[in-house]
Amino acid sequence: MRKSKLDQCQNIEDLRKAARRRAHKMVFDYIDGGADDEKTLAGNSSAFDKYSLLFRVLTGVDEVDTSITLLGQKMDQPFFCSPSAGNRLFHTEGERAVAKAAAAAGVVYCLSTLSSVSMEEIAALTTGPKWFQLYVWKDRGLVKEMLDRARAAGYRALILTVDLPIAGNRERDPRNGFTIPPHYGPRQTFEALKAPFWTLDYLTGAPIKYANLSADTPAVSLADFVAEQLHAGFNWRDAEWLLGEWNGPAVIKGVVRDDDARQAAALGFNAVMISNHGGRQLDHSPAPIDVLEEIVQAVGDKVEIILDGGVRRGTDILKALSLGATAVSFARPYLYGLAGGGEPGVKRALTIMAEAVRRDMALMGVRSLEEIDASFIRLIP
Ligand SMILES: Cc1cc2nc3c(=O)[nH]c(=O)nc-3n(C[C@H](O)[C@H](O)[C@H](O)COP(=O)(O)O)c2cc1C
């Protein structure tokens, strides 16, 4: 999509429409979809509507500072890019585009274990802060090797994703015959004709693979790949072993209960990412914003809290911060940008969010994010 067209995208929903127009149907659905009846997917965003923001007046907001400190690192924005697999499926620039846009926006970039560009290439691309997200392989040797490579490449923190012991039931994917790398039968070929820009990009780009693995994998569904390769038996004792192996800043991703958050804090994680994987795993799990307060009460004095899921507006971000989150993260907003228009699309997504945070802070009468507290938010009765 041309830059001028991207500039006409006023919000994340506009970028979602751009992604739907450009991408192959199976690819758009892989980004956009969730598990079962997609109740959690929808609820993650709609839950923000239950809260209103009590703005303060006459505070003098000619200057507004949107920066925060997260795991000891200053970020220009209170948000960052959650990890997401296989970005070259969405646009040939893939993870390169997202890493560059995140660095330009002054926010952390989290690379997925299942990225389609290698962790070493991404590390060398920008000087921006980077974290590495880990799925735990059945093969412990491979886990250790990935930790060593991530450390050597300069990834500052490890994100351990714990809400995917097995893959969730994402019904759009098998319906579309979606595999990674894509497999082309008659239906996929027919759909490819309806997405000429995506198809040209796909056909002329390098083959898509899980770039952190040395071996090529056959075209299988993500569910089969996860069942074959990832360690569903991984437990708290193994997590303790992993923290010892990593021996650096660590974040646990995919927690919605205060007892799990307490256990994670006691084990030595530095941050808890409240997340249900964007509604892609257990349907009917709670919206992150609805469990934020109880988790902040349980462990907010010991670890940093990141809210991940459903964030589409600046007000969503400021609601999460009002309830005690240190930062928020999101994936689909930048993935829609990527699928709709490559690096300029990701930049547009991050700009929309950054401008919204600044504008909404000023409208709330807040000059710095340290001023935000629970007095600014109310659950609508
Ligand atoms: C296409 C896609 C791929 C994802 N891949 C991963 C992944 O590889 N690792 C991971 O921990 N989470 C992954 N996630 C989950 C995101 O990190 C994040 O938790 C979720 O998308 C947040 O919800 P949001 O998309 O509403 O912001 C993925 C999400 C999407 C949409």
Ligand as a Chemical Component Dictionary entry (heavy atoms), coordinates in Angstrom:
data_LIG
# 
_chem_comp.id                   LIG 
_chem_comp.type                 NON-POLYMER 
_chem_comp.pdbx_formal_charge   0 
_chem_comp.three_letter_code    LIG 
# 
loop_
_chem_comp_atom.comp_id 
_chem_comp_atom.atom_id 
_chem_comp_atom.alt_atom_id 
_chem_comp_atom.type_symbol 
_chem_comp_atom.charge 
_chem_comp_atom.model_Cartn_x 
_chem_comp_atom.model_Cartn_y 
_chem_comp_atom.model_Cartn_z 
_chem_comp_atom.pdbx_ordinal 
LIG C1  C1  C 0 -0.258 -13.916 14.188 1  
LIG C2  C2  C 0 0.142  -14.028 15.630 2  
LIG C3  C3  C 0 1.268  -14.792 15.957 3  
LIG C4  C4  C 0 1.646  -14.895 17.306 4  
LIG N1  N1  N 0 2.801  -15.584 17.607 5  
LIG C5  C5  C 0 3.232  -15.625 18.890 6  
LIG C6  C6  C 0 4.478  -16.213 19.214 7  
LIG O1  O1  O 0 5.206  -16.709 18.347 8  
LIG N2  N2  N 0 4.852  -16.225 20.517 9  
LIG C7  C7  C 0 4.070  -15.664 21.516 10 
LIG O2  O2  O 0 4.449  -15.702 22.690 11 
LIG N3  N3  N 0 2.901  -15.086 21.216 12 
LIG C8  C8  C 0 2.473  -15.029 19.949 13 
LIG N4  N4  N 0 1.296  -14.381 19.648 14 
LIG C9  C9  C 0 0.533  -13.731 20.727 15 
LIG C10 C10 C 0 0.996  -12.279 20.906 16 
LIG O3  O3  O 0 2.301  -12.206 21.412 17 
LIG C11 C11 C 0 0.099  -11.513 21.887 18 
LIG O4  O4  O 0 0.054  -12.193 23.114 19 
LIG C12 C12 C 0 -1.345 -11.307 21.415 20 
LIG O5  O5  O 0 -1.434 -11.217 20.018 21 
LIG C13 C13 C 0 -1.885 -10.028 22.062 22 
LIG O6  O6  O 0 -3.149 -9.712  21.606 23 
LIG P1  P1  P 0 -3.420 -8.571  20.490 24 
LIG O7  O7  O 0 -3.047 -9.200  19.176 25 
LIG O8  O8  O 0 -4.865 -8.312  20.661 26 
LIG O9  O9  O 0 -2.552 -7.408  20.818 27 
LIG C14 C14 C 0 0.894  -14.266 18.322 28 
LIG C15 C15 C 0 -0.226 -13.508 17.962 29 
LIG C16 C16 C 0 -0.597 -13.378 16.642 30 
LIG C17 C17 C 0 -1.803 -12.535 16.304 31 
# 
loop_
_chem_comp_bond.comp_id 
_chem_comp_bond.atom_id_1 
_chem_comp_bond.atom_id_2 
_chem_comp_bond.value_order 
_chem_comp_bond.pdbx_ordinal 
LIG C1  C2  SING 1  
LIG C2  C3  SING 2  
LIG C2  C16 DOUB 3  
LIG C3  C4  DOUB 4  
LIG C4  N1  SING 5  
LIG C4  C14 SING 6  
LIG N1  C5  DOUB 7  
LIG C5  C6  SING 8  
LIG C5  C8  SING 9  
LIG C6  O1  DOUB 10 
LIG C6  N2  SING 11 
LIG N2  C7  SING 12 
LIG C7  O2  DOUB 13 
LIG C7  N3  SING 14 
LIG N3  C8  DOUB 15 
LIG C8  N4  SING 16 
LIG N4  C9  SING 17 
LIG N4  C14 SING 18 
LIG C9  C10 SING 19 
LIG C10 O3  SING 20 
LIG C10 C11 SING 21 
LIG C11 O4  SING 22 
LIG C11 C12 SING 23 
LIG C12 O5  SING 24 
LIG C12 C13 SING 25 
LIG C13 O6  SING 26 
LIG O6  P1  SING 27 
LIG P1  O7  DOUB 28 
LIG P1  O8  SING 29 
LIG P1  O9  SING 30 
LIG C14 C15 DOUB 31 
LIG C15 C16 SING 32 
LIG C16 C17 SING 33 
# 
